[in-house]
Every structure is written in C-alpha cells, then in structure tokens.
Amino acid sequence: MEYKSDIEIARAAHKRPIQEIGAKLGIESDDLLPYGHDKAKVSQRLINSVQGRADGKLILVTAINPTPAGEGKTTTTVGLGDGLNAIGKKAAVCIREASLGPCFGMKGGAAGGGYAQVVPMEDMNLHFTGDFHAITSAHNLLSAMIDNHVYWGNELEIDIRRVVWRRVLDMNDRALRQITTSLGGVANGFPREAGFDITVASEVMAILCLARNLEDLQKRLGDIIVAYRRDRTPVYCRDIKADGAMTVLLKDAMQPNLVQTLENNPAFVHGGPFANIAHGCNSVTATTTALKLADYVVTEAGFGADLGAEKFMNIKCRKAGIAPSCVVVVATVRAMKMNGGVAKADLGTENVDAVNSGCANLGRHIENVKSFGVPVVVAINHFVTDTDAEVEAVKAYVATQGSEAILCKHWALGSEGTKDLATRVAQIADAGEADFAPIYPDDMSLFDKIDTIAKKIYRADGVVVDSKILEQLKTWEDQGYGNLPVCMAKTQYSFTTDPTQRGAPTGFSVPVREVRLSAGAGFIVAICGEIMTMPGLPRVPSAEQIMLNDAGEIEGLF
C-alpha cells in the first residue's frame, strides 16, 4: 500500500483563514498580524492583556533517544493536540520553528507528519515569518560592531585574543567552524581567529526564547558577554552599545506565530534552539500566552528526555515559573528493536525478544522524568509493521515501570488515532497529582550541577574535566553567576557521549570539553564529547532531493 508523503498531505489540507483559528482561542482579528492568509503573529497588546488570567494545564511531549527507525515526537505533539480538541477540550499546540540547516541536511522538516501536521508545512520549514533571519542578523550585527569598535581605537581595551562572540548562520557548514577574519591589510582590521555556530545555537536565540517582553529582551541582550580585556574583566554587549539596535531587529520576531494543524486547531510555532547544543524548547512567550488562552497546552522538548525534557524542567520551567501537569514519552516498536540490537533493514520482522531488550532505554527515560515529580504516560507511535505481540510487549514493560503505554495511530488517522491518549492525559492533568521540582537547586555549585545531571539523568559514574574548566567555573561563581542552571551540549543519540552506545549503558564517564557562559540567556553551557555547535552536511544531503516541480510546487521537503 502506497502512502502520501507529508508534503502531499499538507498541500491537500483544507486550511481556514488564520482569523478563524485565532477566534478559537478568543483572539480578535485586530490582535493578529497576518503573514498571508494562513499564518500570523500575535500582538504584544494581546499578550499583555491576558496576563491576569489563570493558566491552563501544561503537557510536555518528549521521547526516547532518537534512532534511524524514527520516533515521531512532533507528530505525537500535534496528534495529541488534535486529539484533545476532538474529545471536546480547548487545546493549543506549542512547537519550535524549523532550522534550514537540518532541513537541507539529514533530519528534514519539523512540522509533524502524516495526518498529524502543522501547516503551512512548506513555509514553516523554509523562511516562515523571518524570525530566524532576524536572529541571525541581530547576532551578526553585534559581531560587526565588536570588530568595528576594535578597528576604531578599541576604547574598551578588548583583548582580541579573548573575543568569545562567534558569528552564526542558519545552515550546516563545517567549513566555517574555525576561521580567520580581517585578513588583507590594515583597512580590514586586526586579524584574529573566529568561527561560526548554527543560528539555533546562538545565545540570541536562547534569549528570544526565554525573554518575557521587549524590555526583558533588551536587558538580556545587554548582559551578553562578548569578550574579555587583558585583565580578564568582561566586556558586555551594552558596552558595545549594540543592545538597542539588536532589540529593534528582533521586535517582530519576539511575537509568537500562530498557525493551524491539519484539523484546523491552533498551533503556536515560535523559536527553535536545538536540544543537543542549546536548551531545546519553544519560546516562553508562546507557551505562557497559550496557557492563558487554552485549557490544555501541548508542547515538546527536543530530542530524547535526557536532553530536551531535562532542559525543559531545569531551565525553561525554572525561568518561566511554569510546570507540566503530565509528561508523554514517545516511543516506537521499531526503535525498541533497534535499541535491542536489530539492524534497520530487519526492523520489519517481528522480534519480541529485541523489543524487550530495547525497552531498557525507555525505562530509564520514564524513571528520569518521574524524578522531577510529574506523572508519565508512554505514547507508542504506531507503524504499520508493528505486530500485536510487539505492542503488548512494550505495554507490559511500561506497566512494570509504574506507568502505562497507549497505542497511537495519529500518523494515519489524525485525532481519531489519539483519542485514547488525549482522554488519559486530560484525566491525569485534571487530577493535579504533579509535584514538580527541578533536580538541583539554584545554589548548588556549577560543577555539581553538571555532575548531578551526568549521574542522575545519564547514569554516568561522573564527569571528566581538566583543571582549567574547574577554574573557569569557579571564576564565574565568584563573578555572581553560580546560581545559573547548566545547559548540556551532548549527542542526542545516547545517554553517553558516544552516539553508537544505544540502550541504557552504564560504567561510563562524561568528558566536558569546554564551558561557555551565556550570561544574557542565563545559563552555563557545558560542551561534552565531540558535539559540534556548527553541524556539517551528510554525504547525501536532503538538499539534493528538494526542488520545484513543473507546477511550481516544492518537492522533496519530506
């Protein structure tokens, strides 16, 4: 049986005018700033006007460690949102925007899949409303102003060997990871080593996703440390006088984007930090606004629960003052078999033993999420090759973990395939049994925070750091940054820093290669193992298959 591609399904969608979608949440048309007929930004006036309302219930969707078999976390997020609406609940979806890097690289789009998608799919995966371009421009404006300040006399006495602000680009380009700038003579400035990160790793992206309003945005931008002097004292963005202009560039990007699911339910799509190199959650503004407008808000955190959910709990919830009422962990039978040692080519063959073996990865994620004091439900994202025996094996295993697993067929059936999950999630959220708390306090030392995540979430024996990193962490504590949370930059494919180690490994350590202070965003980044903040393209990038057909329609965009 042949199935339509995601883009074919999205192109056939019966979209409603965005004003009708806003009306479902009580948003007047005057508070929507349309970008065409099917997407709009929500005005700051509306955001301000709803702050006195009670919050709805927040539901987090996370997953096991991703495998080539596919998990479908965004698809499940969208399907659950549609399912809640289908059973009569007033629900909204909050997800991240897609980066062009993985879209043209290997990962593909980020709008869900099958009959559980957010549309317009093509726009969301390409330029959308220009938020990422605004972030890229604001980030690189600061870069230009730093070099310009040095060129015109360096009044701030910046040590050009200690400029820590890199440039960014919303594309996978390994050639730009480490570069030399300002070559070509006196007129081009002072040569120095520099480099590029991908836009989603930018501190400006993190700041936009954590800021509550434009005033908070400008303050956080001003707090960015861009360089150090010879005496090691920091130079801030506000010293360069770039924070005002950067805020101007980000003024419209701060406003959440409203679109719709295939079933014409409201979806906020705003911000997009990666979870393996940044904090992996959509914007605080979008989530908190949705909570004022809907009774249930379904949001996601990037990659597996060891990254996205951990950062959602320890960074986003801490900063935004929010807490999930229920967490959904997404898993597939195929991924369980792959974690159990089955090759991708053999995943279509029934193998209950491999499912049982691979469930250890799922079990660890369930236990980790529960450690934050929130109830957990497992969503089994159905594939047509799954057998009843394999599905029952997952359900039986999850029951031994004190949770329950529900089979979901939203990819093929839309909301009809998630009504059981939606009903159970609503029951749990309404019961109010969550007792959320981060796994470490603000006043714990920075090293101990890193060590706590490595031991409690990854189940490592400990972390490996050299004395220079320990000295750096101590210096930041002495400067008043010791109360910040930590953001772990680590491979998404494993609990370890080795992407080939599947399942639930033990007996390993986590090497911390580098630490970075994101003073504006308000966290410390610990870069572990071989993780890159500027990815590269695969041998055969998705870009080779993306093109326009004879009708001028986009093909190959998953």
C-alpha positions in Angstrom: 0.0 0.0 0.0 1.4 3.4 -1.0 1.1 6.3 1.4 1.1 10.0 0.5 4.2 11.9 1.5 4.0 14.5 4.3 4.2 17.4 1.8 1.4 15.9 -0.4 -0.9 15.6 2.6 0.0 19.1 3.7 -0.6 20.5 0.2 -4.1 19.0 0.2 -5.1 20.5 3.6 -8.3 22.4 3.9 -6.9 25.4 5.7 -9.1 28.0 7.3 -8.3 31.8 7.4 -5.9 32.5 10.3 -8.5 34.8 11.8 -10.8 31.8 12.4 -8.1 29.9 14.1 -7.4 32.8 16.4 -11.1 33.1 17.2 -11.0 29.6 18.7 -8.7 31.0 21.4 -10.7 34.2 21.7 -8.1 36.3 19.8 -9.7 39.2 17.9 -8.5 39.8 14.3 -7.1 43.2 15.4 -4.6 41.3 17.6 -3.3 39.2 14.7 -0.7 40.5 12.3 -1.2 38.3 9.2 1.6 36.9 7.1 -0.6 35.9 4.2 -3.9 34.1 4.8 -2.7 31.1 6.9 -0.2 32.5 9.5 0.0 35.5 11.7 1.9 36.9 14.6 0.1 37.5 17.9 0.3 41.1 19.0 2.1 42.2 22.2 -1.0 44.0 23.2 -2.9 40.7 23.3 -0.1 39.1 25.3 -0.2 41.9 27.8 -3.9 41.9 28.1 -4.2 38.2 29.2 -1.6 38.1 31.9 -4.2 38.2 34.7 -5.9 35.0 33.6 -5.4 31.6 35.2 -3.1 29.2 33.4 -4.3 26.1 31.6 -2.7 22.6 32.0 0.7 22.2 30.5 1.5 18.8 28.9 5.1 18.1 27.8 5.8 15.6 25.0 9.3 14.1 25.0 10.8 10.9 23.7 13.4 8.2 23.9 16.8 8.7 22.3 16.3 9.2 18.6 17.2 6.3 16.3 17.2 6.0 12.5 14.0 4.0 13.0 12.1 7.2 13.8 10.1 8.2 16.9 7.7 10.9 15.8 7.8 13.3 18.8 6.5 16.4 16.9 3.9 14.2 15.1 2.7 13.0 18.5 2.6 16.5 19.9 0.4 17.6 17.1 -1.7 14.5 17.2 -2.3 14.9 20.9 -3.3 18.5 20.5 -5.9 17.4 17.8 -7.0 14.5 20.0 -7.7 16.8 23.0 -9.8 19.1 20.7 -11.6 16.1 19.3 -12.7 15.0 22.8 -14.1 18.4 23.5 -11.2 20.1 25.2 -9.9 23.6 24.4 -6.3 22.9 23.5 -3.4 24.5 21.7 -0.1 23.2 20.4 3.3 24.9 21.0 6.3 23.7 19.0 9.6 25.1 17.7 10.4 26.6 14.4 12.5 24.6 11.9 16.1 25.3 11.1 17.2 25.4 7.5 20.4 23.5 8.4 18.8 20.1 9.2 16.0 20.7 6.7 18.6 20.7 3.9 20.8 18.3 5.7 19.6 15.0 7.1 16.9 15.5 9.7 14.3 17.0 7.4 11.3 19.2 8.4 9.8 19.9 11.8 6.1 20.2 11.3 4.9 16.7 12.3 4.0 14.1 9.7 1.2 12.1 8.1 -2.2 13.4 9.3 -0.8 15.0 12.4 0.9 18.1 10.9 1.0 21.8 11.3 0.5 23.8 8.2 1.6 25.6 6.0 4.3 23.0 6.1 6.5 24.4 3.3 6.6 27.9 4.9 7.3 26.5 8.3 10.3 24.6 7.1 11.7 27.4 5.0 11.6 31.2 5.7 8.3 31.2 7.7 7.9 34.7 9.2 11.6 35.5 9.1 12.3 35.0 12.8 15.5 33.1 12.3 16.8 35.6 9.8 16.1 38.4 12.3 18.0 36.4 15.0 20.9 35.8 12.6 21.0 39.5 11.7 20.9 40.7 15.3 23.6 38.2 16.3 25.9 39.2 13.4 25.3 42.9 13.9 26.9 42.5 17.3 29.8 40.7 15.7 30.3 43.5 13.3 30.1 46.1 16.0 32.7 44.3 18.1 35.2 44.3 15.2 34.3 47.9 14.3 35.0 49.0 17.9 38.4 47.4 17.8 39.1 48.9 14.4 38.3 52.5 15.6 40.7 52.5 18.5 39.4 49.9 20.9 38.4 52.3 23.7 37.1 49.3 25.8 40.6 47.7 25.6 39.2 44.4 24.2 41.8 41.7 24.1 41.2 40.4 20.5 42.6 37.0 21.6 39.7 36.8 24.0 36.7 37.7 21.8 34.2 34.9 22.7 31.3 36.1 20.5 31.2 33.9 17.3 29.2 34.6 14.2 26.2 32.4 13.2 24.5 31.1 10.1 21.2 29.1 9.7 22.9 26.4 7.6 25.0 23.4 8.2 28.5 24.4 7.0 31.5 22.7 8.6 34.0 24.8 6.7 33.0 27.8 8.9 33.6 26.1 12.3 37.0 27.7 12.7 38.1 30.7 10.5 40.5 33.6 10.5 38.9 37.1 9.9 40.2 40.5 8.9 42.9 39.3 6.5 44.0 41.6 3.7 45.8 44.5 5.3 45.2 47.5 7.7 41.9 48.6 6.1 40.3 45.3 7.1 41.1 45.4 10.8 43.1 43.2 13.1 43.4 39.5 12.0 42.1 37.1 14.6 40.7 33.5 15.0 36.9 33.3 14.9 34.2 30.9 13.8 30.5 30.3 13.1 27.9 28.4 15.0 24.5 27.5 13.6 21.8 30.1 14.4 19.9 27.8 16.7 22.9 27.6 18.9 23.1 31.4 19.2 22.7 33.0 22.6 20.4 35.4 20.9 18.1 32.5 20.0 18.1 31.4 23.6 17.4 34.9 24.8 14.5 35.4 22.5 13.1 32.1 23.7 13.5 33.0 27.4 12.6 36.7 27.4 9.2 37.7 28.6 8.8 41.1 26.8 10.9 43.6 24.8 12.3 45.2 28.0 13.5 41.9 29.3 14.8 41.1 25.8 17.0 44.2 25.7 18.2 43.7 29.2 19.3 40.1 28.4 20.9 41.2 25.2 22.8 43.8 27.1 24.0 41.1 29.6 25.8 39.1 26.8 29.5 38.8 27.5 31.2 39.3 24.1 34.9 39.5 25.1 37.4 40.0 27.9 40.1 42.5 28.5 43.8 41.6 29.3 42.9 41.7 33.0 40.1 39.2 32.3 37.3 41.6 33.1 34.3 41.1 30.8 33.0 43.3 28.0 29.3 43.3 27.6 27.0 43.8 24.6 25.7 47.0 26.3 29.3 48.3 26.4 29.4 48.0 22.6 26.1 49.8 22.5 24.5 47.1 20.3 21.6 46.0 22.5 19.2 48.7 21.3 19.7 48.0 17.6 19.5 44.3 18.2 16.2 44.7 20.0 14.9 46.7 17.0 15.8 43.9 14.7 14.1 41.4 17.0 10.9 43.4 17.7 8.7 41.5 15.4 10.4 38.2 16.0 9.5 38.4 19.7 5.8 38.0 18.8 4.7 34.3 18.6 3.5 32.9 15.3 0.0 31.4 15.1 -0.7 28.7 12.5 -3.0 25.6 12.4 -3.0 21.9 12.4 -4.5 19.8 9.5 -7.6 19.7 11.6 -7.7 23.5 11.9 -6.7 23.6 15.6 -4.5 26.5 16.8 -0.7 26.0 17.0 1.9 28.4 18.2 5.3 27.9 16.4 8.0 30.2 17.9 11.7 29.9 18.5 13.9 26.9 17.8 17.0 26.2 19.9 18.4 22.7 19.3 18.3 20.4 22.3 21.7 18.8 21.7 23.6 22.1 21.7 21.1 24.6 23.2 18.1 24.3 25.5 15.7 22.8 23.0 12.3 24.4 23.8 10.0 26.8 22.1 9.7 30.4 23.4 8.5 31.2 26.9 6.3 33.9 25.4 4.4 31.4 23.2 4.0 28.9 25.9 2.8 31.3 28.6 0.5 33.1 26.2 -1.0 29.8 25.1 -1.6 28.8 28.8 -3.7 32.0 29.2 -5.8 31.2 26.1 -6.3 27.4 26.2 -7.3 24.9 28.9 -4.6 22.5 27.7 -1.3 23.3 26.1 0.7 20.6 24.4 4.4 21.4 23.9 7.5 19.5 23.1 11.1 19.4 24.1 13.8 18.5 21.6 15.3 15.0 21.1 15.3 12.5 23.9 14.2 13.2 27.5 17.8 13.1 28.6 18.3 16.4 26.7 15.1 18.2 25.9 13.0 17.2 28.9 15.8 17.7 31.3 16.4 21.3 30.0 12.7 22.0 29.8 12.4 21.1 33.5 15.7 22.6 34.8 15.9 25.7 32.6 12.6 26.7 30.9 10.3 25.8 33.8 12.7 27.5 36.3 13.0 30.7 34.2 9.3 30.9 33.3 7.7 29.8 36.5 5.7 27.0 34.8 5.3 23.3 35.5 3.9 20.4 33.5 0.9 18.5 34.7 1.7 15.4 32.7 4.6 14.2 30.5 4.2 12.0 27.4 7.2 9.9 26.4 7.1 8.9 22.8 8.5 5.5 21.7 8.1 3.2 18.8 8.3 -0.6 18.5 10.9 -0.1 15.7 13.1 2.0 18.0 12.8 -0.6 20.8 14.0 -3.2 18.4 16.9 -1.1 17.2 17.9 -0.4 20.8 17.7 -4.2 21.2 20.4 -4.7 18.6 18.3 -5.2 15.4 19.6 -3.7 12.2 17.5 -1.1 10.4 17.0 -3.4 7.4 15.4 -6.1 9.7 13.0 -3.9 11.6 10.0 -5.1 9.6 10.3 -8.6 11.0 8.6 -9.5 14.3 11.1 -9.8 17.2 9.6 -9.6 20.6 12.9 -10.5 22.4 14.6 -7.5 20.8 11.7 -5.3 21.9 12.0 -6.5 25.4 15.8 -5.9 25.3 15.5 -2.4 23.9 12.9 -1.3 26.4 15.7 -0.5 28.9 16.2 2.8 27.1 12.5 3.7 27.5 12.5 2.6 31.1 15.4 4.9 32.0 13.6 7.9 30.4 10.4 7.1 32.4 12.3 6.9 35.6 14.2 10.2 34.8 11.1 12.1 34.1 9.4 10.8 37.2 12.3 12.1 39.2 11.0 15.6 38.5 7.8 14.8 40.3 5.5 14.6 37.3 3.3 11.6 36.1 4.3 9.9 32.9 2.3 8.3 30.0 4.0 6.5 27.1 2.7 7.0 23.6 3.5 4.1 21.3 3.7 5.8 17.9 2.3 3.1 15.6 4.0 1.9 12.4 2.2 -0.5 10.0 4.9 -3.1 10.5 4.2 -3.3 14.3 2.7 -6.6 15.4 0.2 -7.1 18.3 2.8 -9.1 20.2 5.4 -6.4 20.0 3.0 -3.7 21.1 1.9 -5.8 24.0 5.5 -6.3 25.0 6.0 -2.6 25.3 2.8 -2.1 27.2 3.7 -4.9 29.6 7.2 -3.4 30.2 5.9 0.1 30.8 3.4 -1.3 33.4 6.4 -2.7 35.3 7.7 0.9 35.5 4.6 2.1 37.2 3.2 3.8 34.1 1.1 3.0 31.1 1.6 2.8 27.4 -1.2 3.8 24.9 -1.1 2.9 21.2 -1.5 5.9 19.0 -2.3 6.0 15.3 -2.3 9.7 14.6 0.1 9.5 11.7 -2.5 7.6 9.7 -5.8 8.7 11.4 -5.2 12.1 12.8 -7.1 12.9 16.0 -9.1 9.6 15.7 -5.8 7.8 16.5 -5.1 9.8 19.7 -8.4 10.0 21.5 -7.4 7.3 24.0 -4.1 9.1 24.8 -5.9 12.5 25.0 -8.5 11.2 27.3 -5.9 9.7 29.7 -3.7 12.7 29.6 -6.6 15.0 30.4 -7.6 12.8 33.3 -4.0 12.9 34.7 -3.7 16.7 34.2 -7.0 17.4 35.8 -6.2 15.1 38.8 -3.4 17.6 39.8 -1.1 14.9 41.1 2.1 16.5 39.7 4.6 17.8 42.3 7.2 19.3 40.0 10.7 20.3 41.2 14.0 20.7 39.3 16.6 18.0 40.2 19.1 20.6 41.5 18.8 23.8 43.5 20.0 27.2 42.3 22.7 27.5 45.0 24.4 24.2 44.1 27.9 24.8 42.6 28.2 24.8 38.8 30.4 21.7 38.7 28.0 19.9 41.0 25.1 20.8 38.7 26.9 19.3 35.7 27.8 16.3 37.8 24.2 15.8 39.0 22.8 15.7 35.5 25.5 13.3 34.4 24.8 10.9 37.3 21.1 11.3 37.8 20.0 11.6 34.1 22.7 9.9 32.0 23.6 7.4 34.8 27.3 8.1 34.3 29.9 7.3 37.0 30.9 11.0 36.9 32.3 13.8 34.7 35.8 14.3 33.5 37.1 17.9 33.4 40.5 19.4 33.5 41.7 22.0 36.0 41.2 24.9 33.6 37.5 24.2 33.3 37.2 23.9 37.1 39.0 27.2 37.5 36.7 28.8 34.9 33.5 27.6 36.7 34.9 28.9 40.0 35.6 32.3 38.4 32.1 32.6 37.1 30.8 31.7 40.6 33.0 34.5 42.1 31.5 36.9 39.5 28.0 36.1 40.6 26.9 33.5 38.0 26.9 30.5 40.3 23.1 30.4 40.6 22.6 29.8 36.9 21.4 26.4 35.6 23.5 24.4 33.2 22.8 23.5 29.6 24.5 20.3 28.5 25.6 20.1 24.9 25.8 16.4 24.1 25.0 13.9 21.4 21.2 13.2 21.2 21.7 9.5 20.2 22.9 8.1 23.5 22.9 8.6 27.3 26.7 8.7 26.8 28.8 11.0 24.7 29.3 8.1 22.2 26.4 8.2 19.7 26.8 4.5 18.9 26.0 3.4 22.5 22.3 2.6 22.5 20.1 1.2 25.2 20.8 2.1 28.8 24.5 1.9 29.2 26.4 2.1 32.5 30.0 2.3 33.5 31.0 5.4 31.6 32.0 8.9 32.3 31.1 12.2 30.6 34.0 14.3 29.4 33.4 18.1 29.4 35.5 19.6 26.7 34.5 23.3 27.1 32.2 25.5 29.1 30.6 28.7 27.9 28.9 31.5 29.9 25.6 32.6 28.3 25.0 35.5 30.7 22.2 37.0 28.7 20.3 33.8 28.4 21.0 32.9 31.9 22.8 29.5 31.8 26.2 27.9 31.6 26.8 25.7 28.5 28.9 22.5 29.1 30.1 21.1 25.8 30.6 17.3 26.2 32.4 14.9 23.9 32.6 15.6 20.2 29.4 17.6 19.9 29.6 20.4 17.3 27.8 23.8 17.6 28.1 24.0 13.8 26.9 20.8 12.2 28.0 19.5 8.8 26.0 18.2 5.9 25.8 14.4 5.4 27.3 12.6 2.4 24.0 12.8 0.6 22.2 15.9 2.0 18.4 16.3 1.7 19.0 19.4 -0.4 19.8 17.1 -3.4 16.2 16.0 -3.5 14.5 19.3 -2.9 13.3 21.1 -6.0 10.3 22.8 -7.7 8.1 20.6 -10.0 6.6 21.7 -13.3 3.6 23.3 -11.4 6.0 25.4 -9.3 5.3 23.3 -6.2 8.1 22.2 -3.8 9.1 18.5 -3.9 11.3 16.5 -1.6 10.7 18.5 1.6 9.6 15.3 3.4 
